[in-house]
């Protein structure tokens, strides 16, 4: 259901070396390359936990009362969610429950703008 929904950078694939800019052509390559090299990554994926089981994919994640992202995968009370990059260090809720952000084994960063 999420196919073609996210740029690879939104899913942190650039942070783990999963994007190659030296390989042949693929659909969306120009957008992916511009996003990477111009430093305009607008979303990032985080790992969270909440006191709620099996949050549906697509469920909105909130900061205060504003939707800032959504759940893309959930197992039990742990889920991956994509959030607007401006709010990476904020406090989030999902279905009224506080979200505890869990660190990945890599640092979630944003590329510096080249413009």
Buried (B, 14 or more C-beta within 10 A) or exposed (E): EEEEEBBBBBBBBBBEEEBEEEEEEEEEEEEBEEBBEEEBBEBBBBBBBBEBEEBEBEBBBBBEEEEBBBBBEBEEBBBBBBBBBEBBEBEBBBBEBEBBBEEBEEEBEBBEEEE
